Amino acid sequence: MALVGNTFFWTFFFMIGFVASLEIVEDLGPELVQRWLHRRISAAAAVVIYVLAVIMFVRMLRLFGTTFTWTANAIRNGALIYVSKRLQDRRAFAWLLVGFFVSLWPFWQWNYWAMAWQVLILVLLLPINWYQDWIKANWLRHGLVLSVISLVYWLFDMYAFHYPLGETLAVWVCFVVVIVLAHMYDYLLVYRQQKTSTLEYDNQHDALTGVHSLSKFTSDFGRYHQLSLDGNMPAVHLVMLDIDHFKRINDTYGHLAGNDVLKAFASDLETYLDQSAFPCTLYRTGGEEFSLLIAGGATDQQVRAIVDGYVAHLRQLTIATAGVKLHLTVSAGITKVMAGDKRNDITIARADANLYAAKRGGRDQVVAGN
């Protein structure tokens, strides 16, 4: 029991830390290598380097007599089996297996049978790596594969290190429990990451139209505004657009038709802006009101040309909804971040005033002014 408990304890905490640290290596490894060594490597290469470093560190602990062979083998086996169903790059995984084999020198005092069996069990990991998505798609299948490959590895260790059969099987059961828990923890991390990404996306995008949200506009405009005032960013223009007579569409054809109009307008405007030579970001900042940030140092005349071009383009757009075909027009107000705009709302108020000047002037037009 002491052997099983000791192996379970150290392997469990190693695997949990290993799973979590691999997330960090994948995310930050290439960036740190680029920053410190001025070399570009892939996330897969960073993982291979990290795993081999961990395995070599465990080997050193074993050589120094600070770690039992049971624990060292459990850690090595756990790392290899877990990575075989994590690393997507097949070539990188093959290099990992080669590096692992070389790290075992001097190969059990040149026991050729042990060397041959070691090569065989490493090769067995290749199809597991190739078909990892299929394996992980079903929990029963996943658990069965983990159990079988773990048993093969521990039977090899029993042969190579002369372990008793009973103790080997007991440690194998313990090991399977740990490796399953490690994969469950991996699923939890992935699920949490997906939820975080979903929440972040929902916070930054309008649910109806898919363009950026009001909160994202507030964040981006505040940052652009400050950079522009500090002289660290070329000219930034703010454009506010309002669909003309949108309330009439809602009242006549219903809110579902109004939603179709908003979605079609936003999609069409984003497609149009993709062709611009300057960075343009679209936000929905009200019911039928949208805002546009144009950065990259565009001049007043270039921004005016972009907006005038879209106003003319929109007149040709036909939106089919509620059994009718609708044509839209839009009014727009343009301004630029000025040196005297100490607060965000000063710039916004000026663009808003220009927008309402366009609406009072008869709509379907653009008013610009600083």
Disulfide bonds with the S-S distance in Angstrom:
none
